[in-house]
Amino acid sequence: MLSTTLLTIGALAAGVDAHFRLLQPTWRGSSFVEPASQWIYPCANVNETTDNANRTLWPPSGGSLVINGSHPHALTAVNLALGSNATNFNISLVEIFNQTGVGLFCLKEAGKANLDAGFKAAGYSGLNDSRIEGLQATVQVIQLGHSGSALYNCADIRFNSTAQLLADDKCQNSTGVSGVAIENVDTNSSQSGSTTPAKSSSAASALSPAVGSSLLAGLLAWGLL
């Protein structure tokens, strides 16, 4: 009975420790307090920000993003839904990568490589379309640990051409924290005998490294692809 109790307590503690916080843009609200739960798609069961003044201002070309992770490594993706009360997170701001290390992780211009195409797919002419100014949207961050379970957090934003990125001294990774691009093993390697990986250019191009970090540092060894 004692061993069972200890295992249960340990599992609960691990579940709490495995969560993450979305610090920038400001998340909708704490996803640690019930009825919120980071296990719930798409936004941890936290309601959308109703006061437009409380939405984080974001540049149309991509804004700063800071998460506080608690996984040694977690597959991470950042998506965007345009409009209010939106549930279709069909714009990929940052394609999936491996966030490594426990602590603060910052992308200074999340979405810079993908937003123009995302706006055009949604019917806008591009980053300079005047209709984007003041447009409401929601940023969704997803993390998957080794268990394969997904965790979600969301932040409501408003696009503004005068919005500022975080300063370099505010957008720094904690010691030992970085992001690693996912690379696919060459499908011909089994025939040729080569083990040289083929880099996933889409994942690499979406990452905008924080100052002093070592993003795009090597091969992801998860064995999930």
C-alpha positions as CSV (number, residue, x, y, z in Angstrom):
1,M,0.0,0.0,0.0
2,L,2.8,2.4,0.9
3,S,4.6,1.7,-2.4
4,T,1.4,2.3,-4.4
5,T,0.8,5.6,-2.6
6,L,4.4,6.7,-3.3
7,L,4.0,5.8,-6.9
8,T,0.8,7.8,-7.2
9,I,2.3,10.9,-5.5
10,G,5.3,10.6,-7.7
11,A,3.1,10.4,-10.9
12,L,1.1,13.4,-9.8
13,A,4.2,15.4,-9.1
14,A,5.7,14.5,-12.4
15,G,2.5,15.6,-14.2
16,V,2.7,19.1,-12.5
17,D,6.4,19.5,-13.2
18,A,5.9,18.5,-16.9
19,H,3.7,21.5,-17.6
20,F,4.9,24.8,-19.1
21,R,4.1,28.5,-18.8
22,L,3.5,30.9,-21.7
23,L,5.0,34.3,-20.6
24,Q,5.1,36.3,-23.8
25,P,2.7,37.0,-25.3
26,T,0.7,37.1,-22.1
27,W,-1.3,33.9,-21.8
28,R,-5.1,34.0,-21.4
29,G,-4.8,33.1,-17.8
30,S,-3.2,30.4,-15.6
31,S,-3.7,26.9,-17.0
32,F,-2.7,25.4,-13.6
33,V,-6.0,26.3,-11.9
34,E,-9.1,24.1,-12.4
35,P,-11.3,24.0,-14.5
36,A,-8.3,24.8,-16.7
37,S,-6.0,22.0,-17.7
38,Q,-3.1,22.0,-20.2
39,W,-4.3,18.6,-21.4
40,I,-7.4,20.2,-23.0
41,Y,-7.3,21.2,-26.7
42,P,-7.0,23.9,-28.0
43,C,-6.3,26.4,-25.2
44,A,-6.3,24.5,-21.9
45,N,-9.9,25.3,-21.3
46,V,-9.1,28.9,-20.6
47,N,-11.5,31.5,-22.0
48,E,-10.5,34.0,-24.6
49,T,-9.5,37.5,-23.5
50,T,-12.6,39.7,-23.8
51,D,-11.0,43.1,-23.2
52,N,-9.3,44.2,-26.4
53,A,-7.0,46.4,-24.4
54,N,-5.6,43.4,-22.6
55,R,-4.5,41.7,-25.7
56,T,-0.7,41.7,-26.3
57,L,0.3,43.9,-29.3
58,W,2.2,41.9,-31.9
59,P,4.0,43.1,-35.0
60,P,2.4,41.7,-38.2
61,S,5.9,40.3,-39.2
62,G,6.1,38.2,-36.0
63,G,6.4,38.9,-32.3
64,S,8.5,37.8,-29.4
65,L,7.6,34.5,-27.6
66,V,8.8,33.3,-24.2
67,I,7.9,30.0,-22.6
68,N,9.1,28.6,-19.3
69,G,9.5,24.9,-19.9
70,S,9.9,22.1,-17.4
71,H,10.7,19.2,-19.7
72,P,14.3,18.1,-20.4
73,H,13.2,18.2,-24.0
74,A,9.8,18.6,-25.6
75,L,8.6,18.7,-29.2
76,T,7.2,22.2,-29.6
77,A,5.1,24.0,-32.2
78,V,3.5,27.5,-32.3
79,N,0.3,28.1,-34.3
80,L,-2.0,31.0,-35.0
81,A,-5.8,31.5,-35.4
82,L,-7.0,34.7,-36.9
83,G,-10.1,36.6,-35.5
84,S,-11.9,36.4,-32.2
85,N,-13.4,33.2,-30.9
86,A,-11.3,31.4,-33.4
87,T,-10.6,27.7,-33.0
88,N,-8.9,27.0,-36.4
89,F,-5.2,27.2,-35.7
90,N,-4.3,26.8,-39.3
91,I,-1.3,29.1,-39.6
92,S,2.0,27.5,-38.4
93,L,4.1,30.3,-36.9
94,V,6.9,27.9,-35.9
95,E,7.0,24.4,-37.2
96,I,7.7,21.6,-34.8
97,F,11.2,21.6,-33.1
98,N,12.8,20.2,-30.0
99,Q,12.9,22.6,-27.1
100,T,15.7,21.3,-24.8
101,G,16.5,22.2,-21.2
102,V,14.4,23.4,-18.3
103,G,13.8,27.1,-18.0
104,L,13.2,30.1,-20.2
105,F,13.2,29.8,-23.9
106,C,12.8,32.9,-26.2
107,L,12.1,33.4,-29.9
108,K,12.5,37.0,-30.7
109,E,10.4,37.1,-33.9
110,A,8.2,34.0,-33.8
111,G,6.5,33.5,-37.2
112,K,8.7,35.8,-39.2
113,A,9.3,33.2,-41.9
114,N,5.6,32.1,-42.2
115,L,3.3,35.0,-41.5
116,D,3.2,36.6,-44.9
117,A,2.1,33.3,-46.5
118,G,-0.3,32.7,-43.7
119,F,-2.0,36.0,-44.2
120,K,-2.2,35.4,-48.0
121,A,-3.8,32.0,-47.4
122,A,-6.4,33.7,-45.2
123,G,-7.4,36.1,-48.0
124,Y,-5.1,39.1,-47.2
125,S,-2.7,40.6,-49.7
126,G,0.3,40.1,-47.3
127,L,2.0,41.8,-44.4
128,N,1.2,45.3,-45.7
129,D,-2.5,44.7,-46.0
130,S,-4.2,47.6,-44.1
131,R,-6.9,45.2,-42.8
132,I,-4.3,43.4,-40.6
133,E,-3.8,46.5,-38.4
134,G,-5.8,45.9,-35.2
135,L,-6.7,42.4,-36.3
136,Q,-7.3,40.1,-33.3
137,A,-5.8,36.6,-33.2
138,T,-4.7,33.9,-30.8
139,V,-1.3,32.3,-30.5
140,Q,-1.3,28.6,-29.5
141,V,1.8,26.8,-28.1
142,I,1.9,23.0,-28.0
143,Q,4.5,20.9,-26.2
144,L,4.8,17.1,-26.3
145,G,6.9,15.2,-23.8
146,H,8.3,11.7,-24.1
147,S,4.9,10.3,-23.1
148,G,3.4,11.6,-26.4
149,S,0.7,13.6,-24.5
150,A,0.1,17.2,-25.8
151,L,0.0,20.2,-23.5
152,Y,-1.6,23.5,-24.7
153,N,-1.4,27.2,-23.8
154,C,-2.8,30.2,-25.6
155,A,-2.4,33.9,-25.7
156,D,-4.7,36.5,-27.3
157,I,-3.0,39.1,-29.4
158,R,-3.8,42.2,-31.6
159,F,-1.6,43.0,-34.6
160,N,-0.1,46.4,-34.5
161,S,2.6,47.8,-36.8
162,T,4.2,49.8,-34.0
163,A,4.4,46.9,-31.5
164,Q,7.9,46.3,-30.2
165,L,9.9,43.2,-30.0
166,L,11.5,42.2,-26.7
167,A,14.9,43.8,-26.2
168,D,17.9,41.5,-26.6
169,D,18.5,41.5,-22.8
170,K,14.9,40.4,-22.3
171,C,15.0,37.6,-24.9
172,Q,17.6,35.3,-23.6
173,N,17.4,31.6,-22.9
174,S,18.2,30.2,-19.5
175,T,21.5,28.3,-19.2
176,G,21.3,25.0,-20.9
177,V,18.1,25.8,-22.7
178,S,17.9,25.9,-26.5
179,G,16.0,24.7,-29.6
180,V,17.0,22.0,-31.9
181,A,15.7,21.7,-35.5
182,I,14.2,18.4,-36.4
183,E,16.1,16.6,-39.1
184,N,14.9,13.6,-41.1
185,V,17.1,10.6,-41.7
186,D,17.9,10.2,-45.4
187,T,15.4,7.7,-46.8
188,N,18.2,6.3,-49.1
189,S,20.6,5.7,-46.2
190,S,19.6,2.1,-45.7
191,Q,20.5,1.3,-49.3
192,S,23.7,3.4,-49.6
193,G,25.0,2.7,-46.1
194,S,25.2,6.4,-45.4
195,T,23.8,7.6,-42.0
196,T,24.0,11.3,-42.9
197,P,20.7,13.0,-42.0
198,A,18.8,15.2,-44.4
199,K,17.9,18.5,-42.8
200,S,14.2,19.5,-42.6
201,S,14.5,23.0,-44.2
202,S,11.0,23.9,-43.1
203,A,11.7,23.4,-39.4
204,A,15.1,25.2,-39.7
205,S,13.8,28.2,-41.5
206,A,11.0,28.8,-39.0
207,L,13.3,29.2,-36.0
208,S,14.5,32.7,-35.1
209,P,17.2,32.2,-32.5
210,A,17.4,34.3,-29.3
211,V,20.6,36.2,-28.7
212,G,23.3,34.0,-27.3
213,S,21.4,30.7,-27.8
214,S,22.5,27.7,-29.8
215,L,19.4,27.0,-31.9
216,L,19.6,24.6,-34.8
217,A,22.3,22.7,-33.0
218,G,22.0,19.2,-34.2
219,L,20.0,16.0,-34.9
220,L,16.8,15.3,-32.9
221,A,17.1,11.8,-31.4
222,W,13.5,11.1,-30.4
223,G,12.9,8.3,-32.9
224,L,9.3,9.6,-33.5
225,L,9.7,10.5,-37.2
